[in-house]
Amino acid sequence: MAALGWLTPRRRSATARSVLAGEASAEAARKSTQEHPEPAREPEFPVLGDDRAAAFFDLDNTVMQGAALFHFGRGLYKRQFFETRELARFAWQQAWFRLAGVEDPEHMQEARDSALSIVKGHRVAELETIGEEIYDEYMADRIWPGTRALAQAHLDAGQKVWLVTAAPVEIAQVIARRLGLTGALGTVAESVDGVYTGRLVGEPLHGPAKAEAVRALAAAEGLDLSRCAAYSDSHNDIPMLSLVGHPYAINPDTKLRRHARDKDWRLRDYRTGRKAAKVGIPAAAGVGAVAGGTAAAIALSRRRR
């Protein structure tokens, strides 16, 4: 009995302490919840049925790996629109674009000038038909699935989705149509009686010109830009991204990544392995590999003739 009497008070004392601890813990939890309420859930986006909202997607390295103009150039070379030395130039420009991960204005201008000289004298309808073929040959397998899913989310919400690119509008429209998008804004090459003159109408749809195109389209379509979204990989498109209420940096270059973080914009990166130069492969080696592959392809083509 003595032993039992010694245990009983201790058991009661432990129970009392447990009750006290439990009550204190519950009170602390309740107080914490009041002081730090659960953050409100982010509203769903895109908003279903918002017909005054739309989405605008840059093309090169946002929707598609690489530059559409360079892939188009490869397809034209295959169809003997130009000679081997021009293909080497396209290969170099594409290698630079892929390794640097940015749109170099000088390279892009050179590519546009090359493309304009190549298509001069050809019919618009001819290039549109060839564009469909080139999409299947060089572009279809280079669409980023993640970006494609973002575009589809807007379509599923009942919103229009537009490509906005410096690539020729005929190429952009083919890509938009094949992806099931609403349409495309692109650089317009001058044509007379359905034949290309080798000149542009205005300037390439690049940088601030993209923002102006989006603004004009939004006005024509009755869109509220504060409810719209825009997606791009390049700091050159900051004017377009800044127009809308929902800007996204997709596979961003260094300057856009920094700007997006400063502005608290959303970021998505669908690249695997990132840029070759960042994992210790010298840029010259990467360019050399592309140039070597191009040379091999040319040699093989010559042997087959």
Disulfide bonds with the S-S distance in Angstrom:
none
